[in-house]
Amino acid sequence: MSSTNRTVVVTGIGATTPLGGDAATTWEGLVSGRSGVRPLTQDWAAEQAVRIAAQAAVDPSEVIPRPQARRLDRSAQFALIAAKEAWADAGFEEKAADNGDVDPARLGAVIASGIGGVTTLLDQYDVLKEKGVRRVSPHTVPMLMPNGPSANVGLYVGARAGVHTPVSACASGAEAIGYAVEMIRTGRADIVVAGGTEAAIHPLPIAAFGNMMAMSKNNEDPEGASRPYDTARDGFVLGEGAGVIVLESAEHAAKRGARVYAEAVGQGISADGHDIVQPEPEGRGISDALKNLLAATDLDPAEIVHVNAHATSTPAGDVAELKALRNVFGDDTDHIAVSATKSMTGHLLGGAGGVESVATILALYHRIAPPTINIENIDPEAEANADVVRGEARKLPVEGRIAALNDSFGFGGHNVVLAFRTV
C-alpha cells in the first residue's frame, strides 16, 4: 500500500502495575494519589542498600496458568496480561482470525522492554552453576530474548503485519507506541497492539542501580520515597508491570463502531548526544523532541493542557524536562497541568512509556490530571518552569478539544514525546 497519512485512534487499553492488576484499578490508584511502593521482603533484599520497590499489585502467577507461565519470562507475562485486557477492551476475540473485521495481515504488535528477560537469564545462570547443564530450561532462550514479550503478544492476537521490539532504555515503551502509530499512518497496518513491559526487580539490577546512585535509599519511608520535584529527591524507585494500548486507523475503528478513547496524534524523537547516563542539564534534546513533534503533526500548542512527565525523582532529570517545556511553550506552560505518576508507580523502565500512555489517555478521556504525590518542598526551579499538579487530582477543561503529552527519556540520551488528543 502506498504511503498515507491516516488518523490513528486508541480503541483499547490494558495495564498491570504496582497499583492494580488492570487499567481501571491502576487509574483509580493514580487519581486517588496512592503509592504502590513497598518494602522488599525477599531474603536477598536484606543485604541490599536499596530495600524498597514498586512490585506488581497482582502477581502474574495469579492470572496466567502455571504451564504457560513456565515458558514466559516475567516481563512477557506482564505484557500478555496487559495486551489481553487491551485487546478485549477494544472489542476483539482472542485471535484475529476469529474477528470478521480484522485482517491478520493488517495487524501488528510492538511491545518494548528496556532490559528484556533479565530474571530468566540470571536465574538460569544460577541453575547452570548450582545444578549443572542438564537442569537448564530448554525454554531459556525464547524467554530471555528482548523480543519475547512482543512475540508472545503477536502470537496471541495472530499479528502478521509485523512484530517489533524497540529497545531504548526507559524510552522504550513510548518508542514502541510511536512506531505503532507510524505503522498505521503509513499504511502498513490497520491495527497495532503496542506498549511496554518490564520485570527487573532482582538482586543484580537493584545492586547495580543502587551502586550508581540512581535509586532512592529511603527505605524507612517506602511510600514517600519516589518524590519528583521535591528538594529532597534522591533517585527513582524501581517498578514492574506493563501498559498496552490498541491503536487503530480512524476509518477502521469507525467501520466496526469501536469506542474511541483518544486520537494518537504522533511522536517527536531526538537524542541528547551528551552522556550515556546523565541528561543534558538544559533539556536541549528534550526541546528538540518537542519541536519535532510539533513540526511533524497538526498539533496546536494551545490544545495542550496536560503533560505526564518522565520525572523519575532524580535531581538532574526532573528539572531538565521542565526547562525544555518552558523553552518550547514559553508562558503557555503556565496553563499545562504537569503530573509525575512515577511518584505512585515507581519507574517501570521500558514499561514506563506504556503505563504512562495509558494514564495520559485516561486523563484526557476523563478530563482529569492525576496528582504528583510526596512533594513536601517543591524545587524552586521546578516551580518556576511548570504548573505541577500536587496533593490531589485536578480537573482538565470540560469543553472543546484538548491534548496531552507523554514524555519518556532513557539512558543513552533517548528522547520520545507522544501526543494524544480528545476526539
C-alpha positions in Angstrom: 0.0 0.0 0.0 1.3 3.5 -0.8 2.2 5.9 1.9 -0.7 7.6 3.6 -1.3 10.0 6.5 -4.2 8.3 8.2 -5.6 9.4 11.6 -4.8 7.0 14.4 -7.0 6.4 17.4 -6.8 4.4 20.7 -9.6 1.8 21.0 -8.3 -0.4 23.8 -6.2 -0.1 27.0 -4.7 -2.6 29.4 -2.3 -2.5 32.3 -0.9 -4.4 35.2 1.1 -2.2 37.6 2.1 -1.7 41.2 -1.3 0.0 41.7 -3.5 -2.7 40.3 -3.9 -5.7 38.0 -5.8 -3.9 35.4 -6.2 -0.5 33.8 -9.3 0.6 35.9 -7.7 -0.2 39.2 -4.4 1.4 38.2 -6.3 4.6 37.1 -8.2 4.7 40.4 -4.9 4.5 42.3 -3.4 7.3 40.3 -6.3 9.6 40.7 -6.5 9.0 44.4 -2.8 9.5 44.9 -2.0 6.0 46.2 1.6 4.8 46.3 2.5 1.3 45.1 5.9 1.3 46.7 6.5 -1.3 49.4 9.4 -2.9 51.3 11.1 -5.8 49.6 10.5 -9.0 51.7 12.6 -11.4 49.7 15.6 -13.0 51.6 18.1 -11.4 49.2 16.8 -7.9 49.9 18.3 -7.8 53.4 21.9 -7.2 52.2 20.9 -4.6 49.6 21.4 -0.8 50.2 18.0 -0.4 48.4 15.3 -2.5 50.1 12.2 -1.0 48.5 10.4 -1.3 45.1 7.1 -1.0 43.4 6.1 -4.6 42.8 3.1 -5.6 40.8 -0.1 -5.4 42.8 -1.3 -8.7 41.3 1.4 -11.3 40.6 1.1 -12.8 37.1 1.0 -16.3 38.7 -2.5 -15.4 39.9 -3.6 -14.8 36.3 -1.6 -17.0 33.9 -1.9 -20.8 34.2 1.3 -22.3 35.5 2.1 -24.5 32.4 2.1 -21.3 30.3 3.9 -19.2 32.9 6.8 -21.6 33.0 7.5 -20.8 29.3 7.4 -17.0 29.8 9.7 -14.6 31.4 8.0 -12.3 33.9 8.3 -9.4 31.5 6.4 -11.4 28.9 3.8 -12.4 31.5 3.1 -8.8 32.3 2.9 -7.9 28.6 0.5 -10.7 27.8 -1.8 -9.8 30.7 -2.0 -6.1 29.7 -2.4 -7.0 26.0 -5.2 -9.4 26.7 -7.1 -6.7 28.6 -6.5 -4.1 25.9 -7.5 -6.4 23.1 -10.7 -7.4 24.8 -11.3 -3.8 25.8 -11.1 -2.9 22.1 -13.9 -5.4 21.5 -12.0 -8.2 19.9 -12.0 -12.0 20.3 -8.6 -13.7 21.0 -7.3 -14.4 17.5 -7.5 -12.1 14.6 -8.9 -14.9 12.5 -11.9 -15.1 15.0 -12.8 -11.4 14.2 -14.5 -10.9 10.9 -13.4 -7.3 10.8 -9.7 -8.0 11.4 -7.3 -9.0 8.7 -4.3 -10.7 10.3 -2.0 -9.4 7.5 -3.0 -5.9 8.6 -2.5 -6.4 12.3 0.8 -5.7 14.1 2.4 -5.8 17.6 5.1 -3.5 19.0 5.9 -4.3 22.6 9.1 -2.9 24.1 11.3 -3.7 27.1 14.4 -1.8 28.2 16.1 -4.9 29.7 14.2 -7.9 28.4 14.3 -11.3 30.1 16.9 -10.4 32.7 15.4 -12.5 35.5 15.3 -15.6 33.3 18.9 -15.0 32.2 20.2 -14.6 35.8 18.1 -17.3 37.3 19.1 -19.9 34.7 22.7 -19.0 35.1 22.3 -19.8 38.8 20.8 -23.1 37.8 23.7 -23.9 35.5 26.2 -23.1 38.2 24.4 -24.9 41.0 22.7 -27.9 39.3 24.5 -28.4 36.0 23.9 -28.2 32.3 21.1 -30.7 32.1 18.9 -28.7 34.5 18.9 -25.5 32.4 15.4 -24.9 31.0 15.0 -25.6 27.3 12.8 -22.5 27.2 15.6 -20.2 28.4 16.4 -18.6 25.0 12.8 -17.7 24.0 12.2 -16.4 27.5 15.3 -14.2 27.8 15.0 -12.7 24.3 14.1 -8.9 24.5 11.6 -9.6 21.7 9.9 -12.3 23.7 7.1 -10.1 25.1 6.3 -8.7 21.7 6.5 -12.1 20.0 4.1 -13.7 22.6 1.6 -10.8 22.2 1.8 -11.1 18.4 1.1 -14.8 18.7 -1.8 -14.2 21.0 -3.6 -11.9 18.6 -2.3 -13.6 15.4 -0.4 -10.5 14.1 1.2 -10.8 10.7 1.8 -7.2 9.6 4.9 -7.1 11.8 6.0 -7.7 15.3 8.7 -5.3 16.7 10.7 -4.6 19.8 12.3 -1.1 20.2 15.0 -1.1 22.9 15.8 2.5 24.1 16.2 2.0 27.8 13.5 3.9 29.7 12.1 5.5 26.5 11.4 2.0 25.0 7.6 1.8 25.8 6.9 5.2 24.3 9.0 4.5 21.3 7.0 1.3 20.7 3.8 3.3 20.7 5.3 5.9 18.3 6.4 3.1 16.0 3.0 1.6 16.0 1.4 4.9 15.2 3.7 5.2 12.1 2.8 1.6 11.1 -0.8 2.6 10.8 -0.2 6.1 9.4 2.0 4.9 6.6 -0.4 2.1 5.6 1.5 -1.0 6.9 -1.3 -1.9 9.3 -4.9 -1.1 10.3 -4.5 -2.2 13.9 -1.4 -2.4 16.2 -1.1 -3.7 19.8 1.6 -1.6 21.4 3.2 -0.7 24.7 6.0 -1.5 27.1 6.8 -4.0 29.9 9.5 -4.6 32.4 10.3 -7.1 35.2 13.7 -6.3 36.7 13.2 -6.5 40.4 16.1 -8.8 41.0 19.2 -8.6 43.2 21.6 -7.7 40.4 19.7 -4.8 38.8 18.9 -3.3 42.2 22.5 -3.6 43.3 23.7 -2.1 40.1 21.3 0.9 40.0 22.0 1.4 43.7 25.7 1.5 43.3 25.4 4.1 40.5 23.5 6.3 43.0 20.4 6.3 40.7 17.9 4.9 43.2 16.3 6.2 46.4 17.6 4.7 49.6 14.7 6.0 51.6 14.0 2.5 53.0 12.3 3.9 56.1 9.5 5.6 54.1 8.8 3.4 51.1 5.5 5.2 50.1 7.3 8.6 50.3 10.5 7.5 48.5 9.5 8.4 44.9 9.2 12.2 45.2 9.7 14.0 41.9 10.4 17.7 42.1 10.8 17.6 45.9 14.0 19.3 47.1 14.9 16.0 49.0 14.5 13.7 46.0 17.3 11.2 45.9 16.7 8.8 43.0 14.0 6.7 41.4 12.2 3.6 42.8 12.2 0.5 40.6 8.8 -0.7 39.5 7.5 -3.5 37.3 4.5 -4.2 35.1 3.2 -3.3 31.7 0.9 -0.9 29.8 -0.5 -1.8 26.4 -2.9 0.0 24.1 -4.7 -0.9 20.9 -4.1 1.6 18.1 -6.3 1.6 15.0 -6.9 3.7 11.9 -9.8 6.0 12.5 -11.5 4.6 9.4 -11.2 1.0 10.6 -12.5 1.9 14.0 -15.5 3.8 12.6 -16.3 0.9 10.3 -16.7 -1.5 13.1 -18.3 1.0 15.5 -15.5 0.9 18.1 -15.4 3.1 21.2 -12.5 5.6 20.8 -10.6 6.9 23.9 -8.4 9.4 22.1 -6.5 10.3 18.9 -2.9 9.3 18.9 -1.6 12.5 17.2 2.1 11.4 16.8 5.6 11.4 18.2 8.7 13.6 18.5 12.0 11.8 18.8 15.6 13.1 19.4 18.8 12.2 21.1 20.8 14.3 23.6 24.3 13.5 22.3 25.5 14.3 25.8 26.2 11.3 28.1 25.4 7.6 28.5 23.6 8.2 31.8 23.3 11.9 32.7 20.6 14.0 31.0 21.6 17.2 29.2 21.1 19.7 32.0 19.2 22.3 30.0 16.9 19.8 28.3 18.0 20.7 24.8 17.4 17.2 23.4 14.0 17.2 25.0 13.3 20.5 23.4 14.2 19.1 20.1 11.8 16.2 20.5 9.0 18.6 21.4 9.8 20.7 18.3 10.0 17.7 16.1 6.5 16.6 17.4 5.0 20.0 16.5 6.7 20.0 13.1 5.5 16.5 12.2 1.9 16.8 13.3 -1.1 19.3 13.2 -0.9 19.6 17.0 -1.7 23.2 18.1 0.3 24.1 21.3 -2.8 25.9 22.6 -4.6 22.5 22.7 -2.0 21.0 25.2 -3.4 21.2 28.7 -1.6 18.2 30.4 1.8 16.5 30.4 2.5 13.2 32.0 6.1 13.9 32.8 9.0 11.4 32.7 10.1 12.8 36.2 11.8 9.9 37.8 12.7 11.7 41.0 16.3 12.3 40.2 18.0 15.7 41.0 19.1 16.5 37.4 16.4 14.9 35.1 13.3 16.3 36.7 14.2 19.9 36.2 15.8 19.5 32.7 12.4 18.2 31.4 10.5 21.2 32.8 13.1 23.6 31.3 12.5 22.1 28.0 8.8 22.6 28.3 9.3 26.2 29.2 11.8 26.6 26.3 9.3 25.4 23.7 6.0 26.6 25.0 7.0 29.7 26.9 4.3 31.3 29.1 1.8 28.7 27.8 3.5 26.3 30.2 1.6 28.1 33.0 -1.6 26.5 31.7 -0.3 23.0 31.3 -1.1 20.6 34.3 2.1 18.5 34.8 1.7 15.2 36.6 4.5 12.8 37.6 2.8 9.5 38.1 6.1 7.7 38.9 5.6 9.2 42.3 3.0 6.4 42.7 4.1 3.6 40.3 7.8 3.9 40.7 9.9 3.7 37.5 8.9 0.8 35.2 12.0 1.4 32.9 11.0 0.1 29.5 7.4 -0.3 30.7 7.1 3.3 31.8 6.0 4.7 28.4 3.3 2.1 28.1 1.8 2.6 31.5 2.1 6.3 31.3 0.5 6.4 27.9 -2.5 4.6 29.5 -2.5 7.2 32.2 -2.3 10.1 29.7 -5.1 8.7 27.5 -7.4 8.2 30.6 -6.6 11.7 31.8 -7.9 13.0 28.5 -10.9 10.6 28.4 -12.0 11.5 31.9 -10.6 15.1 31.7 -8.7 14.9 35.0 -5.0 15.0 35.7 -3.6 12.7 38.4 -1.6 14.3 41.2 2.2 14.1 41.9 2.5 12.9 45.5 5.2 13.2 48.1 6.1 16.8 47.3 6.8 18.5 50.7 9.1 21.2 49.5 9.0 21.8 45.8 12.2 22.6 44.0 12.2 26.3 43.1 13.4 25.5 39.6 10.5 23.1 39.1 8.0 25.6 40.4 9.4 28.4 38.2 9.1 26.3 35.0 5.9 24.4 35.3 2.5 24.1 36.9 2.9 20.8 38.8 -0.3 19.1 40.0 0.2 18.4 43.7 -1.8 17.0 46.5 -4.9 15.9 44.7 -6.1 15.3 41.1 -7.1 18.3 39.0 -9.9 18.7 36.5 -9.0 19.5 33.0 -11.1 21.7 30.7 -14.5 20.0 30.2 -15.3 21.6 26.8 -13.5 21.6 23.5 -10.7 19.6 22.0 -7.7 19.2 24.3 -4.4 17.4 24.0 -1.8 15.8 26.4 1.8 14.7 26.1 3.6 11.7 27.5 7.3 12.3 27.9 9.8 9.4 28.1 13.6 9.6 28.2 16.2 6.9 28.6 19.9 6.2 29.4 21.9 6.9 26.2 20.1 10.2 25.7 16.9 8.8 24.0 14.0 11.2 24.0 10.4 10.4 22.9 7.4 12.6 23.3 3.9 11.2 22.4 0.9 13.3 21.8 -2.8 12.3 22.3 -5.9 14.4 21.7 -9.6 14.1 22.5 -12.0 13.2 19.7 
